[in-house]
Amino acid sequence: MIIKLFVPGEDAALTRTRAAALIDRIMLFDDDETTELLQETLRRYSGRHDDLETTFAHHYDLVRHRVPREAEPSLPARLLVGAYFSHEYAVEGAALCNPSIIPHPDQSGLRPGQLRAVISLRQIGEGHLSSIGFATAVLGPRSDLTIADRDGPLSAGRRHATHHRRDLLAAGLSDDARDTEVSATMLGSLPERFSDDDFERAIARLPADLLTRTTTQQTLEELRRATRSEYAVAFPPDLPLHRRVLWPATEAERNGMEDARFVRIVDEDGRPSYRATYTAYDGRHIRSHLITSDDLRHFEITPMRGPASANKGMALFPRPVDGRSLALCRSDGETIGITVLDRHNRWQRPVPLHLPSRGWELIQVGNCGSPMETRFGWLVLIHGVGPMRDYAIGALLLDRDQPHRVVAVLPGPLLTADGTERDGYVPNVVYSCGGLLHDDAVWLPYGASDTRIGFARVPLTTLIEAMRPPD
């Protein structure tokens, strides 16, 4: 459960709303009734959420404009108003699926042959609203697997402002068809890293003859929307990873954050960090967005730009190849492709890698997470969709130095739903957003019919030996 703002009814009326009427009714309680009801609410729910009074106070602040000006509510009354404007949301009440797996930042206290791992989860609640959750596990030795408990109250963290990058804003202009004199003037007056206040000051400096153009306000609103889609979320350092939830926070995400594909990146200086691509969905449009984190406690979120980012399923390579940043994608909806990030921070039109051709994948193919670098080449787990929209998982092998070349293909599926996995929220599906190499084996978490998470393991050499050159 997380706790969210709840506003009853629709605010269509201009003079009186259900929200205002509710506050009026709360104000009729005397002090004793207010205190008793508040304490009873805290008693019932405090064990399910951290710092509940702070949340109630925050929700009161969000609706305090509805409180009559002449009223001076006491602290218990303000908290009670906040309680009435709060509700619980079961983040995985409808479905749980599409995991990815990466090494945990903390590898202390392990025995030889063990690896602590982070598993990202797509959580789906009421209204098919997706968020990103986490679990931890210890892999090994050999085929041992231990999943840590996921108990304790969840937290959606605290969103805070971030400094935007001018080059990323510029990269999105052609995507949004807003490369005009107004946008060029705005970019020219912004620093390389700018805040929301810097952005508004740049608007104030626009010449009057640009402000009066018929398309100016629309252009400025598009630019505002682009900057608002970038944000940061932070969690307390003592909050366990499995209690952290990345919750939709912008207009572009209002219908969900889907299918995060996490990967651990090591830069040229040997410093590790984490990246994840995910699908932002606003109810009508989808777009690939990027999560960046050094510690999985502080997360920066930015949209991805360019033609390859205009669909689902981007997956980053864990390191540059020949000095280029690469990603897998499926920009046409049915073909696995490879794309490169250009010097303008735009993911270019992809080169096809693998088309649907075999019976189990004839509807569409896509990646199951970032490529895994092996001594044999880049191992790519893929999904395919066959008759009755049956999802299965297969594999490709790409050339290590020229990853646009497919050097081997697994002839048939690696993993299909068995008799215990075919029924669920979305039947007949096994799907993953990323595997992990450990102890010369591929570890694969996967969603089973969007109802539970399963785990599979296969020795790397066994998988490679079963692959064949492409037709």
MARTOR-262770 format. One record per residue (C-alpha): x, y, z. Coordinates in Angstrom, 2 decimals. Example, Ala and Ser with C-alpha at 12.3 -4.5 7.8 and 13.67 -1.06 7.14 Angstrom:
+---------+---------+---------+
|       X |       Y |       Z |
+---------+---------+---------+
|   12.30 |   -4.50 |    7.80 |
|   13.67 |   -1.06 |    7.14 |
+---------+---------+---------+
% end
This chain:
+---------+---------+---------+
|       X |       Y |       Z |
+---------+---------+---------+
|    0.00 |    0.00 |    0.00 |
|    0.93 |    3.63 |   -0.54 |
|   -1.13 |    6.61 |    0.59 |
|   -2.40 |    9.09 |   -2.00 |
|   -4.39 |   12.28 |   -2.19 |
|   -8.14 |   11.62 |   -2.56 |
|  -10.57 |   14.34 |   -3.69 |
|  -14.20 |   13.16 |   -3.78 |
|  -16.42 |   14.03 |   -6.72 |
|  -15.76 |   16.19 |   -9.73 |
|  -14.81 |   19.85 |   -9.42 |
|  -17.07 |   20.93 |  -12.24 |
|  -19.27 |   23.26 |  -10.20 |
|  -18.04 |   26.83 |  -10.03 |
|  -19.59 |   27.80 |   -6.70 |
|  -19.60 |   24.70 |   -4.51 |
|  -17.90 |   21.33 |   -4.82 |
|  -18.12 |   18.07 |   -2.95 |
|  -14.67 |   18.80 |   -1.56 |
|  -15.79 |   22.10 |   -0.07 |
|  -18.97 |   20.54 |    1.31 |
|  -16.95 |   17.77 |    2.96 |
|  -14.70 |   20.30 |    4.66 |
|  -17.75 |   22.22 |    5.90 |
|  -19.10 |   19.02 |    7.48 |
|  -15.75 |   18.26 |    9.15 |
|  -15.71 |   21.77 |   10.62 |
|  -19.00 |   21.04 |   12.41 |
|  -17.28 |   18.54 |   14.75 |
|  -16.42 |   19.88 |   18.18 |
|  -12.87 |   19.57 |   19.52 |
|  -13.52 |   16.29 |   21.36 |
|  -15.14 |   14.65 |   18.35 |
|  -12.33 |   15.84 |   16.08 |
|   -9.62 |   14.54 |   18.39 |
|  -11.35 |   11.20 |   18.95 |
|  -11.88 |   10.57 |   15.24 |
|   -8.33 |   11.59 |   14.37 |
|   -6.81 |    9.32 |   17.04 |
|   -8.95 |    6.40 |   15.89 |
|   -7.80 |    6.95 |   12.28 |
|   -4.15 |    7.12 |   13.36 |
|   -4.57 |    3.97 |   15.44 |
|   -6.03 |    2.05 |   12.49 |
|   -3.53 |    3.15 |    9.84 |
|   -0.24 |    4.22 |   11.47 |
|    1.19 |    0.69 |   11.33 |
|    0.59 |    0.61 |    7.57 |
|    2.38 |    3.87 |    6.71 |
|    5.36 |    5.86 |    7.93 |
|    4.85 |    9.38 |    9.33 |
|    1.12 |    9.43 |    8.69 |
|    0.54 |   12.78 |   10.42 |
|    3.00 |   14.49 |    8.06 |
|    1.10 |   13.04 |    5.09 |
|   -2.23 |   14.26 |    6.49 |
|   -0.73 |   17.72 |    7.01 |
|    0.54 |   17.76 |    3.42 |
|   -2.85 |   16.73 |    2.03 |
|   -4.53 |   19.43 |    4.11 |
|   -2.19 |   22.01 |    2.54 |
|   -3.27 |   20.80 |   -0.90 |
|   -6.96 |   21.47 |   -0.18 |
|   -6.72 |   24.34 |    2.30 |
|   -8.00 |   26.78 |   -0.34 |
|  -11.38 |   25.05 |    0.21 |
|  -11.42 |   25.97 |    3.92 |
|  -13.58 |   29.05 |    4.66 |
|  -11.37 |   32.10 |    5.10 |
|  -12.91 |   32.94 |    8.44 |
|  -12.18 |   29.48 |    9.84 |
|   -9.07 |   28.85 |   11.95 |
|   -8.88 |   25.05 |   12.25 |
|   -6.91 |   23.56 |   15.11 |
|   -4.05 |   21.19 |   14.38 |
|   -6.22 |   18.10 |   15.00 |
|   -8.88 |   19.55 |   12.68 |
|   -6.31 |   20.17 |    9.93 |
|   -4.98 |   16.63 |   10.26 |
|   -8.49 |   15.22 |   10.18 |
|   -9.23 |   17.13 |    6.98 |
|   -6.03 |   15.64 |    5.55 |
|   -7.20 |   12.17 |    6.59 |
|  -10.52 |   12.59 |    4.77 |
|   -8.59 |   13.63 |    1.66 |
|   -6.35 |   10.54 |    1.75 |
|   -6.75 |    6.96 |    0.62 |
|   -4.72 |    3.80 |    0.31 |
|   -3.71 |    2.40 |   -3.06 |
|   -2.59 |   -1.21 |   -3.51 |
|    0.29 |   -0.80 |   -5.96 |
|    0.23 |   -4.44 |   -7.09 |
|   -3.40 |   -5.19 |   -6.36 |
|   -4.13 |   -6.05 |  -10.00 |
|   -0.89 |   -7.50 |  -11.34 |
|    2.84 |   -8.02 |  -10.80 |
|    5.12 |   -8.66 |  -13.75 |
|    8.01 |   -7.80 |  -16.06 |
|   11.05 |   -7.82 |  -13.75 |
|   14.66 |   -6.93 |  -14.48 |
|   17.70 |   -7.79 |  -12.35 |
|   20.99 |   -6.01 |  -11.59 |
|   23.80 |   -6.35 |   -9.02 |
|   22.95 |   -4.69 |   -5.70 |
|   25.09 |   -1.70 |   -4.58 |
|   25.82 |   -3.58 |   -1.33 |
|   27.75 |   -6.83 |   -1.72 |
|   28.88 |   -7.11 |    1.91 |
|   28.42 |  -10.14 |    4.14 |
|   28.13 |  -12.73 |    1.36 |
|   29.66 |  -16.18 |    1.09 |
|   31.83 |  -17.28 |   -1.86 |
|   29.74 |  -17.83 |   -4.96 |
|   26.96 |  -15.46 |   -3.86 |
|   25.75 |  -12.23 |   -5.46 |
|   23.21 |   -9.85 |   -3.97 |
|   20.83 |   -8.61 |   -6.66 |
|   18.13 |   -5.98 |   -7.08 |
|   14.95 |   -7.00 |   -8.90 |
|   12.81 |   -4.24 |  -10.39 |
|    9.10 |   -4.97 |  -10.66 |
|    6.23 |   -3.61 |  -12.69 |
|    3.41 |   -3.20 |  -10.18 |
|   -0.14 |   -2.67 |  -11.47 |
|   -3.00 |   -1.47 |   -9.30 |
|   -6.56 |   -0.23 |   -9.68 |
|   -7.21 |    1.37 |  -13.06 |
|   -4.25 |   -0.52 |  -14.61 |
|   -1.88 |    2.11 |  -13.20 |
|    1.76 |    0.94 |  -13.24 |
|    4.57 |    1.90 |  -10.90 |
|    8.07 |    0.55 |  -10.29 |
|    8.90 |   -1.44 |   -7.18 |
|   11.90 |   -3.41 |   -5.97 |
|   12.89 |   -6.65 |   -4.29 |
|   16.28 |   -8.03 |   -3.27 |
|   17.68 |  -11.51 |   -3.65 |
|   20.88 |  -13.46 |   -3.14 |
|   21.97 |  -15.65 |   -6.06 |
|   24.18 |  -18.68 |   -5.44 |
|   26.20 |  -20.50 |   -4.62 |
|   25.36 |  -22.60 |   -7.67 |
|   21.57 |  -22.64 |   -8.17 |
|   20.57 |  -21.41 |   -4.69 |
|   18.18 |  -18.46 |   -4.65 |
|   16.99 |  -16.53 |   -1.60 |
|   14.39 |  -13.76 |   -1.90 |
|   14.39 |  -11.23 |    0.94 |
|   11.15 |  -10.38 |    2.74 |
|    9.25 |   -7.40 |    1.38 |
|    7.55 |   -6.36 |    4.60 |
|    7.10 |   -2.84 |    5.96 |
|    5.32 |    0.34 |    4.79 |
|    6.01 |    1.57 |    1.26 |
|    7.11 |    5.08 |    0.33 |
|    6.85 |    6.98 |   -2.95 |
|    9.73 |    9.22 |   -1.85 |
|    9.92 |   12.95 |   -2.18 |
|    9.88 |   14.58 |   -5.57 |
|   12.11 |   17.62 |   -5.89 |
|   13.23 |   19.96 |   -8.63 |
|   16.18 |   19.14 |  -10.80 |
|   18.42 |   21.25 |  -13.01 |
|   17.50 |   20.70 |  -16.63 |
|   19.98 |   20.27 |  -19.46 |
|   19.66 |   22.74 |  -22.31 |
|   20.99 |   20.21 |  -24.83 |
|   18.28 |   17.69 |  -23.90 |
|   15.60 |   20.36 |  -24.26 |
|   17.00 |   21.22 |  -27.68 |
|   17.06 |   17.53 |  -28.63 |
|   13.32 |   17.30 |  -28.07 |
|   12.34 |   20.29 |  -30.17 |
|   12.17 |   18.50 |  -33.49 |
|   10.25 |   15.63 |  -31.84 |
|    7.60 |   18.12 |  -30.73 |
|    7.71 |   20.22 |  -33.93 |
|    8.47 |   23.35 |  -31.93 |
|   11.77 |   24.47 |  -33.47 |
|   10.79 |   28.12 |  -33.99 |
|   12.15 |   31.60 |  -33.41 |
|   10.62 |   31.53 |  -29.94 |
|   12.23 |   28.24 |  -28.95 |
|   15.56 |   29.29 |  -30.49 |
|   15.48 |   32.55 |  -28.52 |
|   14.62 |   30.67 |  -25.33 |
|   17.50 |   28.22 |  -25.82 |
|   19.86 |   31.07 |  -26.50 |
|   19.06 |   32.73 |  -23.17 |
|   19.21 |   29.60 |  -20.98 |
|   22.41 |   28.37 |  -19.29 |
|   23.67 |   24.84 |  -19.98 |
|   22.02 |   23.68 |  -16.75 |
|   18.92 |   25.60 |  -15.75 |
|   16.23 |   25.57 |  -13.08 |
|   12.48 |   26.14 |  -13.39 |
|   13.05 |   29.73 |  -12.21 |
|   15.69 |   30.24 |  -14.91 |
|   13.14 |   29.05 |  -17.46 |
|   10.47 |   31.52 |  -16.30 |
|   13.00 |   34.37 |  -16.28 |
|   13.93 |   33.50 |  -19.89 |
|   10.24 |   33.81 |  -20.83 |
|   10.11 |   37.23 |  -19.17 |
|   13.03 |   38.35 |  -21.34 |
|   11.35 |   37.40 |  -24.62 |
|   10.95 |   40.42 |  -26.94 |
|    7.41 |   41.77 |  -27.23 |
|    7.23 |   41.09 |  -30.96 |
|    7.79 |   37.37 |  -30.28 |
|    5.34 |   37.24 |  -27.38 |
|    2.52 |   38.54 |  -29.58 |
|    2.90 |   35.87 |  -32.27 |
|   -0.10 |   33.54 |  -32.57 |
|    1.92 |   30.35 |  -31.93 |
|    4.08 |   31.67 |  -29.08 |
|    1.96 |   30.55 |  -26.12 |
|    1.54 |   27.07 |  -27.58 |
|    5.30 |   26.83 |  -28.10 |
|    6.02 |   28.01 |  -24.56 |
|    3.57 |   25.50 |  -23.12 |
|    5.26 |   22.69 |  -25.05 |
|    8.62 |   23.81 |  -23.68 |
|    7.20 |   23.96 |  -20.15 |
|    5.78 |   20.48 |  -20.55 |
|    9.16 |   19.20 |  -21.68 |
|   10.93 |   20.66 |  -18.64 |
|    8.22 |   19.45 |  -16.25 |
|    8.71 |   15.90 |  -17.47 |
|   12.19 |   15.97 |  -15.92 |
|   12.30 |   15.50 |  -12.17 |
|   14.10 |   13.79 |   -9.29 |
|   12.91 |   11.53 |   -6.49 |
|   14.82 |   10.83 |   -3.29 |
|   14.29 |    8.33 |   -0.48 |
|   15.61 |    8.41 |    3.09 |
|   18.94 |    6.55 |    3.37 |
|   17.57 |    4.24 |    6.06 |
|   14.54 |    3.17 |    3.99 |
|   15.14 |   -0.37 |    2.64 |
|   15.17 |   -0.68 |   -1.13 |
|   12.15 |   -3.01 |   -1.20 |
|   10.01 |   -0.27 |    0.40 |
|   10.80 |    2.32 |   -2.32 |
|    8.24 |    2.93 |   -5.07 |
|    8.78 |    5.04 |   -8.17 |
|    5.31 |    6.49 |   -8.66 |
|    4.02 |    8.42 |  -11.74 |
|    4.73 |   12.10 |  -11.14 |
|    4.24 |   13.95 |  -14.43 |
|    1.58 |   14.44 |  -17.09 |
|    3.48 |   12.11 |  -19.45 |
|    3.29 |    9.32 |  -16.83 |
|   -0.18 |    9.85 |  -15.47 |
|   -1.36 |    6.44 |  -16.68 |
|    1.75 |    4.60 |  -15.62 |
|    5.47 |    3.84 |  -15.63 |
|    5.81 |    0.55 |  -17.48 |
|    8.44 |   -2.15 |  -18.01 |
|   11.60 |   -0.67 |  -16.48 |
|   14.73 |   -2.27 |  -17.93 |
|   17.51 |   -1.66 |  -15.40 |
|   21.18 |   -2.09 |  -16.21 |
|   24.38 |   -1.44 |  -14.27 |
|   26.75 |    0.91 |  -16.09 |
|   30.49 |    1.25 |  -15.39 |
|   32.08 |    4.43 |  -16.73 |
|   35.60 |    4.87 |  -18.06 |
|   36.88 |    5.62 |  -14.54 |
|   35.42 |    2.38 |  -13.22 |
|   32.58 |    4.04 |  -11.30 |
|   29.31 |    2.10 |  -11.35 |
|   25.88 |    3.64 |  -11.72 |
|   22.44 |    2.49 |  -12.76 |
|   20.24 |    3.29 |  -15.74 |
|   16.77 |    2.16 |  -16.69 |
|   14.56 |    2.81 |  -19.65 |
|   10.81 |    2.62 |  -19.13 |
|    7.61 |    3.45 |  -21.00 |
|    5.80 |    6.59 |  -19.88 |
|    2.09 |    6.39 |  -20.70 |
|   -0.34 |    9.30 |  -20.46 |
|   -3.45 |    7.38 |  -21.56 |
|   -2.98 |    8.13 |  -25.24 |
|    0.73 |    8.35 |  -26.01 |
|    3.74 |    6.25 |  -25.09 |
|    7.33 |    7.42 |  -24.89 |
|   10.61 |    6.02 |  -23.62 |
|   12.01 |    7.75 |  -20.55 |
|   15.31 |    7.29 |  -18.72 |
|   16.03 |    6.74 |  -15.02 |
|   19.52 |    7.54 |  -13.75 |
|   20.83 |    6.72 |  -10.27 |
|   24.18 |    6.30 |   -8.55 |
|   22.81 |    4.54 |   -5.48 |
|   19.17 |    3.49 |   -6.12 |
|   18.14 |    6.04 |   -3.50 |
|   18.20 |    9.24 |   -5.55 |
|   16.68 |    8.93 |   -9.03 |
|   16.75 |   11.42 |  -11.93 |
|   14.07 |   11.03 |  -14.61 |
|   14.31 |   12.50 |  -18.13 |
|   12.54 |   11.84 |  -21.46 |
|   14.51 |   10.18 |  -24.21 |
|   14.66 |   11.89 |  -27.61 |
|   14.83 |   10.87 |  -31.23 |
|   12.90 |    8.52 |  -33.55 |
|   14.02 |    5.32 |  -31.80 |
|   12.53 |    6.47 |  -28.48 |
|    9.01 |    6.89 |  -29.83 |
|    7.91 |    3.37 |  -28.89 |
|    8.21 |    0.80 |  -26.12 |
|   11.05 |   -1.48 |  -25.19 |
|   14.33 |    0.41 |  -25.36 |
|   17.21 |   -1.37 |  -23.58 |
|   20.64 |    0.20 |  -23.09 |
|   23.95 |   -1.53 |  -23.70 |
|   25.92 |   -1.61 |  -20.42 |
|   28.93 |    0.17 |  -21.95 |
|   29.85 |    2.12 |  -25.06 |
|   30.87 |    0.03 |  -28.06 |
|   33.54 |    1.60 |  -30.27 |
|   32.91 |    4.91 |  -28.46 |
|   29.17 |    4.90 |  -29.19 |
|   26.20 |    4.60 |  -26.83 |
|   23.88 |    1.91 |  -28.17 |
|   20.43 |    0.61 |  -27.33 |
|   18.06 |   -2.08 |  -28.51 |
|   14.58 |   -0.92 |  -29.49 |
|   11.41 |   -1.82 |  -31.36 |
|   10.36 |    1.42 |  -32.98 |
|    8.08 |   -0.28 |  -35.55 |
|    6.22 |   -2.32 |  -32.94 |
|    7.32 |   -5.75 |  -34.19 |
|   11.05 |   -5.84 |  -35.03 |
|   14.14 |   -5.80 |  -32.80 |
|   16.49 |   -3.01 |  -33.89 |
|   19.66 |   -1.31 |  -32.69 |
|   20.03 |    2.46 |  -32.37 |
|   22.87 |    4.87 |  -31.61 |
|   22.84 |    8.08 |  -29.58 |
|   24.09 |   10.98 |  -31.72 |
|   25.99 |   14.07 |  -30.58 |
|   22.70 |   15.93 |  -30.20 |
|   21.43 |   13.38 |  -27.61 |
|   18.92 |   11.91 |  -30.04 |
|   18.46 |    8.17 |  -30.51 |
|   18.66 |    7.67 |  -34.25 |
|   16.44 |    5.60 |  -36.50 |
|   17.26 |    1.95 |  -35.73 |
|   18.87 |   -0.67 |  -37.91 |
|   16.82 |   -3.93 |  -37.91 |
|   18.44 |   -6.88 |  -36.13 |
|   15.80 |   -9.59 |  -35.95 |
|   12.41 |   -9.85 |  -37.64 |
|    9.54 |  -12.15 |  -36.60 |
|    9.95 |  -15.27 |  -38.72 |
|    9.33 |  -18.43 |  -36.67 |
|    5.97 |  -19.71 |  -35.52 |
|    6.39 |  -18.88 |  -31.82 |
|    7.33 |  -15.25 |  -32.62 |
|    5.38 |  -14.49 |  -35.80 |
|    3.24 |  -11.65 |  -34.40 |
|    6.12 |   -9.61 |  -32.97 |
|    9.52 |   -9.81 |  -31.32 |
|   11.24 |   -7.57 |  -28.80 |
|   14.10 |   -7.57 |  -26.32 |
|   13.90 |   -8.89 |  -22.77 |
|   16.30 |   -6.33 |  -21.34 |
|   19.82 |   -5.04 |  -21.90 |
|   22.40 |   -7.16 |  -23.72 |
|   24.71 |   -9.20 |  -21.45 |
|   28.37 |   -9.12 |  -22.40 |
|   29.92 |  -12.59 |  -22.53 |
|   33.15 |  -14.04 |  -23.93 |
|   31.04 |  -15.30 |  -26.85 |
|   29.47 |  -11.92 |  -27.71 |
|   26.45 |   -9.90 |  -26.60 |
|   23.74 |  -12.24 |  -25.35 |
|   20.25 |  -10.80 |  -25.91 |
|   17.18 |  -12.42 |  -24.40 |
|   14.13 |  -11.79 |  -26.58 |
|   10.39 |  -12.34 |  -26.42 |
|    8.17 |  -13.50 |  -29.21 |
|    4.39 |  -13.65 |  -29.60 |
|    2.74 |  -16.59 |  -31.32 |
|   -0.76 |  -18.09 |  -31.80 |
|   -3.36 |  -17.12 |  -29.17 |
|   -1.05 |  -14.22 |  -28.20 |
|    1.19 |  -16.70 |  -26.40 |
|    4.44 |  -15.05 |  -25.20 |
|    7.70 |  -17.01 |  -25.02 |
|   11.35 |  -16.08 |  -24.38 |
|   14.23 |  -16.83 |  -26.76 |
|   17.79 |  -15.62 |  -27.36 |
|   20.13 |  -13.97 |  -29.88 |
|   23.91 |  -13.57 |  -29.90 |
|   25.42 |  -10.37 |  -31.32 |
|   29.01 |   -9.80 |  -32.42 |
|   30.95 |   -8.26 |  -29.53 |
|   32.68 |   -5.59 |  -31.62 |
|   29.99 |   -5.14 |  -34.29 |
|   26.73 |   -5.65 |  -32.39 |
|   24.62 |   -4.84 |  -35.43 |
|   25.58 |   -8.37 |  -36.62 |
|   23.56 |  -11.34 |  -35.36 |
|   25.94 |  -14.29 |  -35.15 |
|   23.66 |  -16.91 |  -33.58 |
|   19.99 |  -17.55 |  -32.77 |
|   18.34 |  -20.02 |  -30.42 |
|   16.20 |  -22.11 |  -32.82 |
|   13.21 |  -22.38 |  -30.47 |
|   11.97 |  -20.82 |  -27.25 |
|   14.13 |  -20.86 |  -24.15 |
|   11.18 |  -20.45 |  -21.80 |
|    7.41 |  -20.86 |  -22.21 |
|    4.56 |  -20.74 |  -19.71 |
|    3.97 |  -24.12 |  -18.10 |
|    0.65 |  -25.43 |  -16.82 |
|    0.92 |  -23.50 |  -13.55 |
|    1.79 |  -20.19 |  -15.23 |
|   -0.76 |  -19.83 |  -18.04 |
|   -3.61 |  -18.33 |  -16.00 |
|   -3.59 |  -14.79 |  -14.63 |
|   -4.26 |  -11.13 |  -15.29 |
|   -2.85 |  -11.55 |  -18.83 |
|   -2.89 |  -15.28 |  -19.66 |
|   -0.23 |  -17.27 |  -21.56 |
|    2.63 |  -14.82 |  -20.98 |
|    6.20 |  -15.18 |  -19.79 |
|    8.08 |  -11.91 |  -20.07 |
|   11.24 |  -10.39 |  -18.65 |
|   12.87 |   -6.96 |  -18.72 |
|   16.38 |   -8.18 |  -18.02 |
|   18.60 |  -11.08 |  -16.97 |
|   21.96 |  -11.28 |  -15.21 |
|   25.16 |  -13.28 |  -15.61 |
|   26.51 |  -14.80 |  -12.41 |
|   28.84 |  -17.75 |  -11.86 |
|   28.83 |  -18.55 |  -15.59 |
|   25.05 |  -18.88 |  -15.69 |
|   22.17 |  -16.75 |  -16.93 |
|   19.70 |  -15.84 |  -14.18 |
|   16.33 |  -14.78 |  -15.50 |
|   13.46 |  -13.35 |  -13.46 |
|   10.24 |  -13.37 |  -15.44 |
|    6.61 |  -12.42 |  -15.10 |
|    4.16 |  -15.32 |  -15.35 |
|    0.82 |  -14.18 |  -16.82 |
|    1.21 |  -10.85 |  -15.00 |
|    0.35 |  -12.56 |  -11.71 |
|    3.63 |  -13.66 |  -10.13 |
|    7.39 |  -13.55 |  -10.63 |
|    9.30 |  -16.73 |  -11.45 |
|   13.03 |  -17.38 |  -11.78 |
|   14.95 |  -19.47 |  -14.28 |
|   18.65 |  -20.34 |  -14.51 |
|   20.61 |  -21.87 |  -17.37 |
|   24.40 |  -22.42 |  -17.67 |
|   25.81 |  -19.98 |  -20.21 |
|   27.70 |  -22.62 |  -22.20 |
|   24.57 |  -24.81 |  -22.40 |
|   22.64 |  -21.92 |  -23.92 |
|   25.40 |  -20.92 |  -26.34 |
|   25.88 |  -24.50 |  -27.55 |
|   22.18 |  -24.72 |  -28.38 |
|   22.33 |  -21.64 |  -30.62 |
|   22.78 |  -21.76 |  -34.39 |
|   23.90 |  -19.29 |  -37.09 |
|   20.98 |  -17.22 |  -38.41 |
|   19.31 |  -18.30 |  -41.64 |
+---------+---------+---------+
% end
